[in-house]
Amino acid sequence: MVQGKVVPFENNEETLLDCLESADIEVHYHCRDGFCGACRVTLVEGEINYPQGEPLAFVGENEILPCCCIPVTDITLVIDD
């Protein structure tokens, strides 16, 4: 769930960022590979995984980079404008 909207993650071949974009949820990004950290969002609830390994950009507590992660469980996000 993000901003009150349930967004199903149905394609394990895509990233969380791809899924959010498909649902018309805007997330700022630059590199799409976990290097810059521009897509950083707050993970309120749930678990994610970084299939290609931990991102190189700084990620604070409860923050994730949707450009390079996939959800493992149902998740709840907060996306700052």
N, C-alpha and C positions, 0 to 999 in steps of 0.2 A: 504494500500500500504506500502510495506517495501522494501527499497533499490531498488526502481523502479519496483518492481514486485507486481502485484495485486494478493492477496491471498484471495479467498472466504472463509468466515467463515460460514459453512453450518450446523454444528452440535452443537446445544445449550447445549448438554450434555458434551462437551469437553471444556477445557480451551483454552485460546489464545495460550499458549505454545504448547499444543497438535496440534493445527491447524498449527502453524508455522513449527513444526517438520514434519508434514505430507507433507508440501510443500518444504521439504529439506532446510529450513532456520535454520541455527545453532544459538541457543541461549544458552549461558552457564547457568547452573542451578545446584542446589544441592538438596534442600528439596522438591520442588514442592508443598509446602503448605504456602508460604508467610512468613516463619520464618527467612530465611537467607538473602534474598535480592540479591542473586547471579545472578538472571535472569533479573535484572533491565534494562529497555530500556526506550528511550525517546519517549513520546507521542507528536507528532508534531501537530496533528489535530484529532478531533473527541472525542468521549466519551466512557468510559468503565465502567463496574460495577464489584464490588467484591461480588458475590452472597453469599459467606460464611462470609462476614464481612470484614472490613479493615484488611490488612495484619499487622503482628507484626513487620516486618522489616522496617527500615527507608526507606521512599520513598520521594525523593526531589521533588521540583516543576517541573511539566511536566514529571515526571517519573512514570512508572507503573511496576507492577510485573505480567508478562504474565502467570506465573505458577498458578495463582489463580484468574484471571479476565476473563471477556468475553466482547467483544465489544458491545456497545449499538447502535452505528452509524458506518458509514464507518470511518476508522481510518488510520492515516499515522504514521509510526514508524521509528525511527533511531536505529539501532542495532550496537553498537561498537564492533569491533573485539577484 
